[in-house]
Amino acid sequence: MGEARIVAEGLKFPNGLALSADETKLYCAQTSAADVLVFDIGPGATLGPGQRYGPQLGELMRPGEPAQEPSTLGYTDGIGFDVQGNLWVCLPGANRIVAITPALKVVSLVHDPSGKIVNHPTNITWGGPDLMDLYIGSIRADYVLKARSPVAGQPHIHQR
Protein backbone atom coordinates (compact mmCIF):
# COMPACT_ATOMS: atom_id res chain seq x y z
CA MET A 1 0.00 0.00 0.00
CA GLY A 2 1.26 3.47 -0.87
CA GLU A 3 1.23 6.47 1.39
CA ALA A 4 -2.06 6.78 3.25
CA ARG A 5 -3.57 10.17 3.99
CA ILE A 6 -6.84 11.50 5.36
CA VAL A 7 -9.05 12.96 2.62
CA ALA A 8 -12.31 13.43 4.59
CA GLU A 9 -12.91 14.01 8.30
CA GLY A 10 -15.80 14.50 10.70
CA LEU A 11 -17.87 11.67 9.23
CA LYS A 12 -20.45 9.71 11.21
CA PHE A 13 -19.22 6.11 10.97
CA PRO A 14 -18.16 6.07 7.30
CA ASN A 15 -18.93 2.67 5.85
CA GLY A 16 -19.79 1.57 2.30
CA LEU A 17 -17.97 3.35 -0.53
CA ALA A 18 -18.76 3.53 -4.24
CA LEU A 19 -17.41 5.46 -7.21
CA SER A 20 -19.53 7.10 -9.90
CA ALA A 21 -19.28 5.48 -13.34
CA ASP A 22 -16.93 8.22 -14.54
CA GLU A 23 -14.94 8.03 -11.27
CA THR A 24 -15.31 11.77 -10.57
CA LYS A 25 -17.39 11.31 -7.40
CA LEU A 26 -17.02 9.19 -4.27
CA TYR A 27 -20.14 8.11 -2.36
CA CYS A 28 -19.90 7.22 1.33
CA ALA A 29 -22.58 5.65 3.51
CA GLN A 30 -22.60 7.27 6.95
CA THR A 31 -24.00 4.55 9.17
CA SER A 32 -24.60 6.74 12.20
CA ALA A 33 -26.29 9.49 10.16
CA ALA A 34 -28.56 7.15 8.15
CA ASP A 35 -27.51 8.79 4.92
CA VAL A 36 -25.04 8.87 2.04
CA LEU A 37 -22.57 11.66 1.30
CA VAL A 38 -21.11 12.46 -2.12
CA PHE A 39 -17.69 14.03 -2.64
CA ASP A 40 -16.22 15.45 -5.82
CA ILE A 41 -12.83 13.87 -6.50
CA GLY A 42 -10.27 16.55 -7.30
CA PRO A 43 -6.69 16.63 -8.51
CA GLY A 44 -4.37 14.24 -6.73
CA ALA A 45 -7.35 12.25 -5.42
CA THR A 46 -8.37 15.03 -3.07
CA LEU A 47 -12.01 15.26 -2.03
CA GLY A 48 -14.22 18.33 -2.06
CA PRO A 49 -16.67 18.93 0.77
CA GLY A 50 -19.23 16.17 1.30
CA GLN A 51 -22.87 16.81 0.54
CA ARG A 52 -25.84 14.63 1.41
CA TYR A 53 -26.93 12.51 -1.55
CA GLY A 54 -30.68 12.00 -1.31
CA PRO A 55 -32.62 12.08 1.95
CA GLN A 56 -31.91 10.55 5.33
CA LEU A 57 -32.85 6.90 4.84
CA GLY A 58 -34.65 6.21 8.09
CA GLU A 59 -34.71 6.64 11.82
CA LEU A 60 -31.85 6.29 14.29
CA MET A 61 -32.19 4.88 17.79
CA ARG A 62 -31.64 7.57 20.41
CA PRO A 63 -30.47 6.79 23.95
CA GLY A 64 -33.31 7.00 26.43
CA GLU A 65 -36.03 6.96 23.76
CA PRO A 66 -38.36 4.05 23.02
CA ALA A 67 -37.07 1.51 20.51
CA GLN A 68 -37.88 2.28 16.88
CA GLU A 69 -39.84 -0.11 14.69
CA PRO A 70 -37.04 -2.06 12.92
CA SER A 71 -38.47 -1.44 9.44
CA THR A 72 -37.98 2.32 9.95
CA LEU A 73 -34.28 2.13 10.87
CA GLY A 74 -31.96 3.87 8.45
CA TYR A 75 -28.46 2.77 9.44
CA THR A 76 -26.63 2.64 6.10
CA ASP A 77 -23.98 0.10 5.22
CA GLY A 78 -22.80 -1.34 1.89
CA ILE A 79 -23.57 0.54 -1.33
CA GLY A 80 -23.21 -0.03 -5.06
CA PHE A 81 -24.37 1.41 -8.36
CA ASP A 82 -26.38 -0.26 -11.08
CA VAL A 83 -26.00 0.66 -14.78
CA GLN A 84 -29.01 2.99 -14.59
CA GLY A 85 -27.25 5.17 -12.00
CA ASN A 86 -29.30 3.98 -9.03
CA LEU A 87 -27.28 3.75 -5.82
CA TRP A 88 -28.32 0.60 -3.94
CA VAL A 89 -28.00 1.02 -0.15
CA CYS A 90 -28.11 -1.75 2.46
CA LEU A 91 -30.11 -0.94 5.61
CA PRO A 92 -29.23 -3.84 7.92
CA GLY A 93 -31.38 -2.83 10.90
CA ALA A 94 -34.47 -2.77 8.68
CA ASN A 95 -33.65 -5.94 6.66
CA ARG A 96 -34.02 -3.72 3.62
CA ILE A 97 -32.17 -2.62 0.50
CA VAL A 98 -33.22 0.64 -1.12
CA ALA A 99 -32.03 2.57 -4.16
CA ILE A 100 -31.47 6.28 -4.43
CA THR A 101 -32.37 7.13 -8.02
CA PRO A 102 -30.53 9.76 -10.07
CA ALA A 103 -33.56 12.02 -9.33
CA LEU A 104 -32.79 11.47 -5.58
CA LYS A 105 -35.98 9.49 -4.93
CA VAL A 106 -35.78 6.45 -2.64
CA VAL A 107 -37.18 3.16 -3.91
CA SER A 108 -37.44 0.02 -1.77
CA LEU A 109 -35.95 -2.93 -3.68
CA VAL A 110 -35.76 -5.69 -1.08
CA HIS A 111 -37.55 -5.88 2.25
CA ASP A 112 -37.67 -8.97 4.44
CA PRO A 113 -39.25 -7.78 7.73
CA SER A 114 -38.74 -11.19 9.36
CA GLY A 115 -35.10 -11.42 8.27
CA LYS A 116 -35.58 -15.09 7.37
CA ILE A 117 -33.70 -14.72 4.07
CA VAL A 118 -32.36 -11.15 3.86
CA ASN A 119 -31.07 -10.88 7.41
CA HIS A 120 -29.27 -7.60 8.18
CA PRO A 121 -27.85 -7.00 4.67
CA THR A 122 -24.51 -5.25 4.93
CA ASN A 123 -22.93 -5.50 1.50
CA ILE A 124 -23.99 -5.75 -2.11
CA THR A 125 -22.31 -6.29 -5.46
CA TRP A 126 -23.01 -7.64 -8.93
CA GLY A 127 -21.18 -10.29 -10.92
CA GLY A 128 -21.52 -12.82 -13.71
CA PRO A 129 -20.89 -12.24 -17.41
CA ASP A 130 -23.90 -9.90 -17.69
CA LEU A 131 -23.40 -8.31 -14.23
CA MET A 132 -26.92 -9.38 -13.25
CA ASP A 133 -25.93 -11.86 -10.55
CA LEU A 134 -26.63 -9.95 -7.34
CA TYR A 135 -24.69 -10.94 -4.22
CA ILE A 136 -25.78 -9.81 -0.74
CA GLY A 137 -23.64 -10.24 2.36
CA SER A 138 -24.84 -9.98 5.94
CA ILE A 139 -23.43 -9.23 9.35
CA ARG A 140 -25.89 -11.67 10.96
CA ALA A 141 -26.18 -14.56 8.50
CA ASP A 142 -23.66 -17.31 7.90
CA TYR A 143 -24.26 -17.24 4.13
CA VAL A 144 -24.10 -15.00 1.09
CA LEU A 145 -27.25 -14.64 -0.98
CA LYS A 146 -27.23 -14.76 -4.77
CA ALA A 147 -30.19 -13.70 -6.90
CA ARG A 148 -30.81 -12.37 -10.40
CA SER A 149 -30.97 -8.61 -10.37
CA PRO A 150 -33.63 -6.72 -12.34
CA VAL A 151 -30.83 -4.48 -13.66
CA ALA A 152 -27.11 -5.00 -14.21
CA GLY A 153 -24.55 -3.61 -11.82
CA GLN A 154 -22.27 -0.78 -12.85
CA PRO A 155 -19.11 -2.32 -14.28
CA HIS A 156 -15.93 -1.70 -12.32
CA ILE A 157 -12.93 -0.42 -14.22
CA HIS A 158 -11.54 -3.93 -14.73
CA GLN A 159 -14.89 -5.07 -16.21
CA ARG A 160 -15.12 -2.40 -18.91
C-alpha positions, 0 to 999 in steps of 0.5 A, spaced: 500 500 500 502 506 498 502 512 502 495 513 506 492 520 507 486 522 510 481 525 505 475 526 509 474 528 516 468 528 521 464 523 518 459 519 522 461 512 521 463 512 514 462 505 511 460 503 504 464 506 498 462 507 491 465 510 485 460 514 480 461 510 473 466 516 470 470 516 477 469 523 478 465 522 485 465 518 491 459 516 495 460 514 502 454 511 507 454 514 513 451 509 518 450 513 524 447 518 520 442 514 516 444 517 509 449 517 504 454 523 502 457 524 495 464 528 494 467 530 488 474 527 486 479 533 485 486 533 482 491 528 486 485 524 489 483 530 493 475 530 495 471 536 495 466 537 501 461 532 502 454 533 501 448 529 502 446 525 496 438 524 497 434 524 503 436 521 510 434 513 509 430 512 516 430 513 523 436 512 528 435 509 535 436 515 540 439 513 547 433 513 552 427 513 547 423 508 546 425 503 541 424 504 533 420 499 529 425 495 525 423 497 518 424 504 519 431 504 521 436 507 516 443 505 518 446 505 512 452 500 510 454 497 503 452 501 497 453 499 489 451 502 483 447 499 477 447 501 470 441 505 470 445 510 475 441 507 481 445 507 488 443 501 492 444 502 499 443 496 504 439 498 511 441 492 515 437 494 521 431 494 517 432 488 513 431 492 507 435 494 500 433 501 497 435 505 491 437 512 491 435 514 483 438 519 479 432 524 481 434 522 488 428 518 490 428 512 494 425 506 492 425 500 496 428 494 492 428 488 497 424 488 504 424 482 508 421 484 515 422 477 518 429 477 516 428 469 514 432 470 508 435 477 507 437 478 514 441 484 516 444 485 509 450 489 509 454 488 503 452 488 495 455 487 489 453 484 482 457 479 478 456 474 472 458 475 465 452 480 464 453 483 471 446 481 473 448 476 478 446 480 485 450 478 491 448 480 498 452 479 504 450 480 511 453 481 518 448 476 521 447 470 517 452 465 515 451 465 508 451 470 502 445 470 498 445 470 490 439 472 486 438 475 479 438 482 479 432 486 475 438 491 472 445 489 471 450 492 476 455 498 474 461 495 471 468 496 475 474 499 471 476 492 470 470 489 467 469 495 462 
